[in-house]
Amino acid sequence: MKHVYIETFGCQMNKADSEHMLGLLDEIDYKLTEDIDKANLVLFNTCTIRETANHRFYSQLGIAGNKKKKKPDLLIGVGGCVAQDKRSWLQKNFPYVDIVFGTNNIQRLPEIVKNAEKGKNICEIEEELPLELPELPVIRQTKVTAWVNVILGCNFNCTYCIVPSVRGRERSRTPEVIFNEVQTLAAEGFKEITLLGQNVTAYGYDISSNYSKEKATFGYIPEDPEHSLAKLLRHIHDIDGIERIRFLTGHPFHVTDELIDAVAELPKACEHFHIPMQSGDDTVLKRMARVYSVDKYRKMAEKIRNKMPIAAITSDFIVGFPGETQEQFLNTVKIVQEIGFDACNTAAYSPRPDTPSAVWENQISGDEKNERLRYLNSVVNEVLEKKNNELLNNYLEVLVEGKSQTNESKLTGRTRGNTVVNFDGCESMIGKLINVKITKANPWSMGGEIIKGEVSLVN
């Protein structure tokens, strides 16, 4: 038996890809180990969206390189977005890396590894996804919740983002294939699925008969498409055993009335919309090529909450985008307070090579970006603390996922709005939906308790 140690950087899509890598490697007798010193193969599944993820990856790659000096037969592989974008640079600067493979040819990983075992240095990158998306084996690292890729790539051209060049243009899986995967997950005992995509709200348009490839480059919605995320939610909703359905990450342009209505009407669809806004200023949004205005986003949020007052709307924001003035930054602060987001991922702008904004003038200094980020984070925390305090002494439905990572004596789960709740309970509750009384509110998580005699909502 051989062992693989895999380290994953970045988003949920990368985590889902790593599970498929494990499934593929299992076919050639590699088993997962959490101890890098026991590994015959070390894989890094990389992210190039954030500079911090890059720094962590290069640090870990260096550590692996030192281990290879003591264990020359150790294979080191780099996959994911950095591999797709920087293949030649990786080979030149890290000669001890045996395998470089891209985001579009994960399905060839077993053959790639077998060739590397013969002493060959492998660099295999495909620029585009296969015409027919392959169905890949998977070894999931969770027991209660599961990710399901439904669409790959992105058709937008945001000026700060490298995703379209490393992940390609949008390509949807068919509803039938997704349905079968969700049925399998239900039979295996999973209770919640998350439909994944770089732009999950564009699901199905590219496989609809009236799809226009030329228009899609700039982001559009076909008139009366045969397939959409809303239709997919309805298609898989009644699969027995699945109790919750989520989706992420979406784009405001594609949050349609049809989608909002579907979430409002389907009991299993969680009232949670993670829709990155990125900036609260129209001029900055235009320079980002986000193809919507602040008012359009505001109206979208109003529609969601008019239909579902309890809905959680979460977002991403970038501060210090090139040319962003103090006034434009403060417009972002204002919109965070106005909309009252239920969570926000925030980041200082980091120029990504080969993106338009990386070479623009009026780059903001690191000190200024960090100062803005600290201020925005303080406002975000104030908003979250206020919203969570309003939930004190209320009962919330929580899906119990397992033991808390920070305190193994407690259980942890998530509300329908995706907020983490930690509480005392027994392991028999894992995988069940239970009512939890909220007794403690922090900005990013909550504490709760189960009242004696509380009955689980799902047997």
N, C-alpha and C positions, 0 to 999 in steps of 0.2 A: 504494500500500500504506500502511495506517495501522498504528501500533504501540501496544500496550498494555503498561504496566508494572503489575505486580500484586504487592502485598505482603500476605503471609498471616500472621496472628497466630493462636496457639492450637494446637488439637489436630490429630490426623491427619485427622479428619473435615473440618476447614476446608481442609487441604491437598488433600484429595480434591475438595472443592467447587471449589477454585481451578482444578484441572485441568479440571473440567467447564465452568467459566467460560471458560477458554481455548478449549475445543472449540466452545462456542456463539459466541464472538466471531470465531472463524475463519470462521464461516459468513457474516459480514459484513466479511470481509477485514481483520481486525485480527490482527497477528502479534506474538508476545511479544518484548519487548526487556528487557534487563537494565540499560539505561541510561535512567533516568527523564527525562533531558534530551531524549531522542529520542521520547518518548511523546506521542501525541495523546490518549491516555486513561490516567489513573492510577486504579487500583482498589485499595481497601483491603478485604480480607476479614477481618473483625474478630472478636475474642473478648471476652466480658464476664465470663469465669469468674474471672480473676485481675486484680487492680488493676495489677500491673506491665505486663501486656499492654495495658491501657487507656492507661497513661501513654505507652508506646512508640507506640501508634497516634496519640494526640493530638499528640505531638511530630512524627511523620512527616506528619500531616495539615497541620500548620502550615507545614512545609517546602514541601509541595505547593502550599499557598495562596500562598506567596511566589513560587513559580515561575509561578503563573498571572498574577500581576501583570505579569510580563515577557512572558508568552505567553497573551494573553486567550482564545484559542480552545482552550486546553487544557481537556479535560473531566476532572472529578474525581468519582469515584463511591465510595460507601461501602456495602458489603454485610455480611452476616454477622450475628452476634448483637447487636452494638452497634446496628446499623441497625434490627434487629427490635425492640429494646427501647427505643431512645431516638430514634425518628424525628423527632419534633417538636423536641426539644432540639437535635439536629444541625442541622436546618434553621434554627433561630433563631440559634444561636451560630456557625455556619459557613456564612454566606450564599454563599460561593464554591463550595460543594459543589453540583454539578449533578444528581447521581443518588443517591438513597437507595433501596435495595431490600433485601428481607428474605431470610431463610433458606428461606422456603416458595415463593418465586417466581423462583428462579434461572433456570428454563426460559424466562422472558420477557426475559432480558437483551438479546438482539439487538434486539428491538423497543424496549425501554427506551432503549438507547444511540442508536438511530436517531432517536428523538424528541428526545433531548438534543442531538443534532447540529443539529437545527432551531432550537435556542435555547430549548427548553423546560426548566424545572426539574422534575424527576421525583421523586416520592416514591411508591413502590408497595410496599405491605406486605400480605401475606396472613396472616391469623391461623392458618390451618390448612393442612396439606399437602393437595394435590389428592387426591380419592378414589382415583384411579388414578395411581400414581407414574409420572411420565414417564421415558422412557429418554433420557438426555442424551449428546451427543457428548463426547468427552474427548481432550485432548492431554496425554499423560503426560510428566512431567518426569524419569522414571527409565527405565532400560533393562532391569534385571534383576528388580526387585521392583515390585509394583503393589498399590494399594489397591482394594478392591471394597466399596462400600457395600452392606450387606445389610439393615439396619434403621435407620430414622431415628426420632428422638425418644426420650422416656423417660416411663414411667408412674409412677415413684416421685416422692415429694414431700419429698425431703431439705430440711431447713429452711434450709440455707445455699446452696442451688443454684438458679440461675435457668434452667437448661437446659430444663425442661419448658415454661416460658412462652415461650422464644425458639425452641425447636426443635419444640414440639408433642408430642403423644402418640405412642406407638410405632406405626410402620407398616412392615411387612416387605415386601421384594420377593419375588416368587415364586421357588421353586427353579429353575424352568425358565429364567427370565430370567438368574439368576445363573450357571447352568450355561453358558448361551450366552456370557456375558461372559468367563467363565474360559476357555472353549474358544478364544475370540478372542485372549485374552492369551497362551495357550500357542502359538498359531499365529504370534504376533508375536515369540516368543522369550523371553517372561518365564519365570522359573524359580520365583519365589515370589510368593504372593498373601497379603494380609492382609485378612481379612473384618472390616469395620468397622461399629461402631454405638455410639451413646451407651451403650446397654445391649445389647451383642451377644449376651449369653447368654440374652436373652429372644427371640431370633430365632424367628419362625415361629408363636408362640402366637396372635398376632392374626389369622393367616390360617387357623388350624385351626377346624374346624366347631364344636367344643365350647367355643370361646372366650367368655368372659363379660366384656363391656366394663365392667360395674359392678365386678366383683371386681378387674379388672386395674389400676384406679386405685391400688390399695394394694399392687400387686405380688403376683402369684400364678403358679402353674403349673397349667395345665389338666390334668385327668386323662387320661393317654395321648394327648397331642396328636399330630395328624397330622404336624405340622412342628415341628422344633426345630433348634438349632444342631448337635447331634450327628448328626441325620439329614442335615442339609445337608453336613456334613463327609464323610459316607459317600457322598452323592450326587455330589460333585465330585471325590472322591479319585482316581479312576482316569483322569482326563483326562491323556492323554499329553503330556509336555513340562513339566508342572508338577511340581516336585520337592519343594516345601515349601508347607505351608498354616499360616497363623497366624490368630489372631483377637484383637480387643480393641475396646473395653474392656468387661469383664464386671462383674457384680454378684454378691456372694457368695450372695445368695438364690437365684440361678438356676444355680449350679454343681451340676448334678445328677450322680448316679452314672452315668447314661446318657452324659453329656458326658465325664466322666473316663474311662470305659471306651472311648469312641470315640477319644480322643486316645491312650490306651495301646495300642490295637489297630491304628491306622492308621499305617503307616510314614511317610507324608508329613506327618502332623500333628505340628507341633513341640511338644515337651513344655515349653510356656511358657504360664503362666497369669498374665495381668496382672489382678489382682482387687483393686481399692482397698478397704482396710480402714477408713481415715480416722481411727480412734482405737482404742486398746487398752483402753478403759474402757467398761463396760456403761452407766453413767449417761450419759456423753457420747454414746454411740451412740444411746441412746433419744432424747435431746434432738435429735440430728441426724435422727431418723426413718429410721434405716438398716435397720430391721426384721430384724436378726440380733444375736446376742450374740458376745462374744469367744470363748466356748466353741464356738459353731457354726462360726466361722471357723477356729478351731484344728483342729476335727475335719475340716473340709473340706481343710485343708492336709495333715493326716495321711493322708487317703484318697488324695490326689494322690500323695504321696511313697511310700505303701505300694505303689501300682500302678506308679509310675515314680520310682525313687530318684534319677534324674538330673534330674527335672523342676525347672525354674526357676519360682519363684513370686515375682512382683513386685507392688508395691503403691503406693498413694498414702496420705499422712497429712496431716492438718491439725492444727496446734498453735494453742493460744490461742483455741479455740472459746469463745463467751460462757459464763461460769460455770465453765470448766475450772479445777479446783484443781491445785495442784502435785502432789498425790498422784495425781490422775487423769492428768496429763501423764506422770508417771513410769511409770504402767501402760502407756502407749504405748511408752515406752522399753523396758520389760521384754518386751513382746510382739515387738518388732523383734528383740531378742536371742534370744528363745525360738524363734521360728519360723525365724529365719535367712534373711530375705528375700534374694533374689538381686539386687534393686535396689529402691530406693524413691524416688518423687517426693515431696518434702516442701514444705509451704507454710505460712506464717503465715496464720491466718484473716483474710480481708478481707471485710467486710460488703458484700453485693451488694444494691443497691436492689430493693425489692419482694419480698424474701425474709423469712420470719418472723424469723430470728435477727438480722437487721440492726437491729431495733428493741428487742431484748431488753435488759434491764438486765444488769449484771455483765459488760460488755464488758472485755476484757483490754487493758491498755495496750500501745502499740506497742513500748516497750522490753522489757516482759516477754515478749511474743510473739517478738520477735527473739532474746532470750536463750534461750528454749526451743527455737527453731528451730536456733540454732547448736549447742546441746547435742545435739539429736536427730540433726542431720547428722553430728556427730562420731561418734556411736554407729553410725549407718548405714554410714559409711565404714569403721569398724573391722570391722563384720560382713562388708562386701563384700570388704575386703582379705584377711580370713581365708579366706573362701570361694574367692576367686580364687587365693590362694597354694596352696591344695590342688590346683589344676589345673596347677601348674608341672610341666613335663616330660611332661605327658600330651598325647596327640594328640586334637584336636577337629575335628569336621566343620565346615567354614566355607564358606558361600556367598560367593564373591568378588563384591562389588557395584561396585567401581571403584577409583579413586585415593583415597587418604586426603585428607580436607579439610584436615588440619593439616600434612601432609607429602606433597606430590605425587610424591615419589620412591618412596613405598610404596603398596601396595594395602591395601584395607580390606574387611572382610566381617563377617558375624555368625555366631555359633554357633546351634545349634538353640534354645538358651536365650536368644537375643537379645543376647548380649554382643558388643561390638565387638572385633575382633582386627585389628591392623595388622601388616604383614609385607612383606618384600621379595619381589617377583615380577614377572612379565612381563604385559603387557596381554592376552595371549592367554588368561590364566586367568580374566578377567572373565566372569561368568555360569556358572562351573563350581563344583562342590562338590569341595573338596580337603581333605586331611588337613593340619593345621597343628600343629606342636609348640609348645606354650606355653612361652615363655622369659622372659616378664616379666609381672607381675601388678600392675595398678593398681586402685584401687577401681572405676572406671567403664569401663575398657577393658583389653585385654591385648595384649602383643606376642608375636609368634611367628616361626617360621621353617619353611621347607619343606625337608625333608631331600633332598639330591641324589638324583635318581632317583624322587622321589615321583610317583605316577601319580594323575591326577585321578579322582575317584570317578564323575564323569558326563562322558561324551564329548560 
